[in-house]
Amino acid sequence: MARILVAYATKHGSTAGIAEAISKEITAAGLSVEVKEIKNVQSPSGYDAVVIGGPIYMGKVMADVKKFVGRHQDKLAAMPVAAFVVGLSPASKDEKEIEAARTALSDAIAPLQPVASALFAGSLDPEKLGFIERKMIGMVKSPTGDFRDWDAISAWAKRLPSLLVKG
Ligand SMILES: Cc1cc2nc3c(=O)[nH]c(=O)nc-3n(C[C@H](O)[C@H](O)[C@H](O)COP(=O)(O)O)c2cc1C
Protein backbone atom coordinates (compact mmCIF):
# COMPACT_ATOMS: atom_id res chain seq x y z
CA MET A 1 0.00 0.00 0.00
CA ALA A 2 1.35 3.44 -0.94
CA ARG A 3 2.50 5.54 2.01
CA ILE A 4 1.74 9.25 1.88
CA LEU A 5 3.17 11.91 4.18
CA VAL A 6 1.17 15.09 4.82
CA ALA A 7 3.70 17.53 6.29
CA TYR A 8 2.52 20.94 7.43
CA ALA A 9 3.80 24.05 9.16
CA THR A 10 1.56 26.02 11.50
CA LYS A 11 1.78 28.78 14.07
CA HIS A 12 -1.79 28.96 15.36
CA GLY A 13 -3.28 25.62 14.26
CA SER A 14 -5.51 26.43 11.31
CA THR A 15 -3.19 24.76 8.79
CA ALA A 16 -3.09 21.66 11.01
CA GLY A 17 -6.88 21.37 10.63
CA ILE A 18 -6.55 21.59 6.85
CA ALA A 19 -3.78 18.97 6.82
CA GLU A 20 -6.01 16.62 8.87
CA ALA A 21 -8.92 17.13 6.46
CA ILE A 22 -6.67 16.36 3.48
CA SER A 23 -5.35 13.22 5.16
CA LYS A 24 -8.89 11.96 5.84
CA GLU A 25 -9.69 12.08 2.12
CA ILE A 26 -6.48 10.31 1.16
CA THR A 27 -7.11 7.65 3.81
CA ALA A 28 -10.66 7.21 2.49
CA ALA A 29 -9.12 6.38 -0.91
CA GLY A 30 -7.36 3.42 0.73
CA LEU A 31 -3.84 4.82 1.08
CA SER A 32 -1.73 4.83 4.21
CA VAL A 33 -1.26 8.40 5.48
CA GLU A 34 0.83 10.03 8.18
CA VAL A 35 0.19 13.67 9.13
CA LYS A 36 3.12 15.42 10.79
CA GLU A 37 4.24 18.89 11.65
CA ILE A 38 7.00 19.54 9.13
CA LYS A 39 9.57 20.52 11.76
CA ASN A 40 9.26 17.01 13.26
CA VAL A 41 9.83 15.14 9.98
CA GLN A 42 13.31 13.63 9.87
CA SER A 43 13.18 12.73 6.19
CA PRO A 44 10.71 11.97 3.39
CA SER A 45 12.47 8.59 2.91
CA GLY A 46 10.09 5.66 3.23
CA TYR A 47 7.13 7.55 1.78
CA ASP A 48 5.92 7.22 -1.81
CA ALA A 49 4.62 10.79 -2.08
CA VAL A 50 4.40 13.92 0.05
CA VAL A 51 1.83 16.67 0.51
CA ILE A 52 3.43 19.86 1.88
CA GLY A 53 1.51 22.83 3.28
CA GLY A 54 2.04 25.97 5.29
CA PRO A 55 0.54 29.34 6.19
CA ILE A 56 1.63 32.75 4.89
CA TYR A 57 2.91 35.30 7.39
CA MET A 58 3.89 38.76 6.16
CA GLY A 59 3.95 37.70 2.54
CA LYS A 60 5.98 34.51 2.96
CA VAL A 61 5.15 30.90 3.68
CA MET A 62 6.37 29.89 7.17
CA ALA A 63 10.12 29.28 6.94
CA ASP A 64 9.86 25.63 8.11
CA VAL A 65 8.53 24.71 4.65
CA LYS A 66 11.47 26.17 2.74
CA LYS A 67 13.91 24.63 5.24
CA PHE A 68 12.39 21.17 4.75
CA VAL A 69 12.43 21.47 0.96
CA GLY A 70 16.03 22.73 0.97
CA ARG A 71 17.22 19.95 3.25
CA HIS A 72 15.52 17.12 1.31
CA GLN A 73 15.45 18.61 -2.18
CA ASP A 74 16.96 15.62 -3.99
CA LYS A 75 14.63 13.05 -2.43
CA LEU A 76 11.56 15.26 -2.89
CA ALA A 77 12.42 15.99 -6.52
CA ALA A 78 12.37 12.24 -7.18
CA MET A 79 8.84 11.66 -5.81
CA PRO A 80 5.38 13.13 -6.49
CA VAL A 81 4.76 16.20 -4.32
CA ALA A 82 1.56 18.22 -3.89
CA ALA A 83 1.59 21.58 -2.13
CA PHE A 84 -0.85 23.98 -0.54
CA VAL A 85 -0.66 27.37 1.06
CA VAL A 86 -3.00 28.90 3.64
CA GLY A 87 -3.65 32.56 4.22
CA LEU A 88 -6.15 35.34 4.23
CA SER A 89 -5.23 36.51 0.73
CA PRO A 90 -6.63 33.35 -0.88
CA ALA A 91 -9.99 34.40 0.65
CA SER A 92 -9.74 37.75 -1.07
CA LYS A 93 -11.33 38.59 -4.39
CA ASP A 94 -8.32 40.75 -5.28
CA GLU A 95 -6.35 39.09 -8.08
CA LYS A 96 -3.09 40.75 -6.91
CA GLU A 97 -3.43 39.23 -3.44
CA ILE A 98 -4.19 35.82 -4.88
CA GLU A 99 -1.16 36.10 -7.16
CA ALA A 100 0.97 37.05 -4.13
CA ALA A 101 -0.13 33.86 -2.36
CA ARG A 102 0.67 31.81 -5.45
CA THR A 103 4.13 33.39 -5.65
CA ALA A 104 4.75 32.77 -1.93
CA LEU A 105 3.95 29.08 -2.44
CA SER A 106 6.17 28.59 -5.48
CA ASP A 107 9.02 30.44 -3.73
CA ALA A 108 8.69 28.19 -0.66
CA ILE A 109 8.79 24.91 -2.56
CA ALA A 110 11.18 25.89 -5.40
CA PRO A 111 12.66 24.11 -7.30
CA LEU A 112 10.01 21.38 -6.82
CA GLN A 113 7.33 21.02 -9.49
CA PRO A 114 4.18 19.89 -7.65
CA VAL A 115 1.72 17.53 -9.33
CA ALA A 116 -1.03 19.66 -7.74
CA SER A 117 -1.07 22.91 -5.81
CA ALA A 118 -3.77 24.88 -4.01
CA LEU A 119 -4.37 28.13 -2.17
CA PHE A 120 -6.73 27.84 0.78
CA ALA A 121 -8.35 30.53 2.88
CA GLY A 122 -7.26 30.26 6.51
CA SER A 123 -8.46 31.42 9.86
CA LEU A 124 -7.49 34.34 12.04
CA ASP A 125 -8.57 34.40 15.67
CA PRO A 126 -7.33 37.59 17.42
CA GLU A 127 -7.61 35.77 20.78
CA LYS A 128 -4.82 33.41 19.73
CA LEU A 129 -2.42 36.16 18.68
CA GLY A 130 0.31 37.76 20.71
CA PHE A 131 0.55 41.49 21.26
CA ILE A 132 2.78 42.21 18.24
CA GLU A 133 0.77 40.05 15.84
CA ARG A 134 -2.43 41.74 16.98
CA LYS A 135 -0.88 45.15 16.29
CA MET A 136 0.26 43.98 12.85
CA ILE A 137 -3.14 42.75 11.76
CA GLY A 138 -4.71 45.89 13.22
CA MET A 139 -2.45 48.03 11.04
CA VAL A 140 -3.36 46.21 7.83
CA LYS A 141 -7.04 46.04 8.92
CA SER A 142 -7.06 42.34 8.24
CA PRO A 143 -10.43 40.57 8.41
CA THR A 144 -10.77 38.11 11.29
CA GLY A 145 -12.68 34.83 11.43
CA ASP A 146 -12.53 31.28 10.11
CA PHE A 147 -12.61 31.33 6.31
CA ARG A 148 -11.60 27.71 5.76
CA ASP A 149 -13.68 26.21 2.95
CA TRP A 150 -13.95 22.55 3.89
CA ASP A 151 -15.71 21.63 0.63
CA ALA A 152 -12.90 23.15 -1.47
CA ILE A 153 -10.29 21.42 0.70
CA SER A 154 -11.99 17.99 0.36
CA ALA A 155 -12.51 18.45 -3.37
CA TRP A 156 -8.79 19.14 -3.87
CA ALA A 157 -7.75 16.31 -1.55
CA LYS A 158 -9.99 13.82 -3.39
CA ARG A 159 -7.98 14.46 -6.58
CA LEU A 160 -4.67 13.73 -4.87
CA PRO A 161 -4.54 9.91 -4.70
CA SER A 162 -4.62 9.49 -8.49
CA LEU A 163 -2.07 12.28 -8.96
CA LEU A 164 0.31 11.09 -6.24
CA VAL A 165 0.20 7.36 -6.91
CA LYS A 166 0.46 6.04 -10.43
CA GLY A 167 -0.83 2.61 -11.39
C1 LIG B 1 0.85 38.64 11.84
C2 LIG B 1 0.12 37.96 10.72
C3 LIG B 1 0.54 38.17 9.40
C4 LIG B 1 -0.14 37.55 8.33
N1 LIG B 1 0.28 37.78 7.05
C5 LIG B 1 -0.41 37.24 6.01
C6 LIG B 1 -0.02 37.51 4.67
O1 LIG B 1 0.95 38.21 4.39
N2 LIG B 1 -0.77 36.95 3.68
C7 LIG B 1 -1.85 36.15 3.93
O2 LIG B 1 -2.49 35.69 2.99
N3 LIG B 1 -2.23 35.85 5.20
C8 LIG B 1 -1.53 36.38 6.24
N4 LIG B 1 -1.90 36.09 7.54
C9 LIG B 1 -3.02 35.16 7.77
C10 LIG B 1 -2.55 33.74 8.11
O3 LIG B 1 -1.88 33.17 6.99
C11 LIG B 1 -3.78 32.90 8.49
O4 LIG B 1 -4.27 33.37 9.71
C12 LIG B 1 -3.46 31.40 8.56
O5 LIG B 1 -4.68 30.68 8.62
C13 LIG B 1 -2.59 31.06 9.76
O6 LIG B 1 -2.29 29.69 9.77
P1 LIG B 1 -1.93 28.89 11.11
O7 LIG B 1 -3.10 29.05 12.05
O8 LIG B 1 -1.74 27.50 10.65
O9 LIG B 1 -0.67 29.48 11.67
C14 LIG B 1 -1.24 36.69 8.60
C15 LIG B 1 -1.64 36.46 9.94
C16 LIG B 1 -0.98 37.09 10.99
C17 LIG B 1 -1.42 36.83 12.40
The ligand as an ORCA input file, in Angstrom:
! r2SCAN-3c Opt
* xyz 0 1
  C       0.846     38.642     11.843
  C       0.122     37.961     10.722
  C       0.538     38.168      9.404
  C      -0.145     37.552      8.335
  N       0.281     37.784      7.053
  C      -0.414     37.238      6.013
  C      -0.018     37.506      4.666
  O       0.953     38.215      4.389
  N      -0.766     36.948      3.677
  C      -1.848     36.149      3.926
  O      -2.489     35.687      2.991
  N      -2.227     35.849      5.200
  C      -1.534     36.384      6.240
  N      -1.899     36.088      7.536
  C      -3.021     35.159      7.771
  C      -2.548     33.741      8.107
  O      -1.885     33.167      6.994
  C      -3.775     32.897      8.491
  O      -4.268     33.369      9.712
  C      -3.456     31.404      8.561
  O      -4.680     30.678      8.620
  C      -2.586     31.060      9.762
  O      -2.285     29.690      9.766
  P      -1.927     28.891     11.113
  O      -3.103     29.047     12.052
  O      -1.741     27.495     10.650
  O      -0.673     29.480     11.671
  C      -1.244     36.690      8.605
  C      -1.642     36.461      9.940
  C      -0.977     37.089     10.991
  C      -1.418     36.830     12.398
*
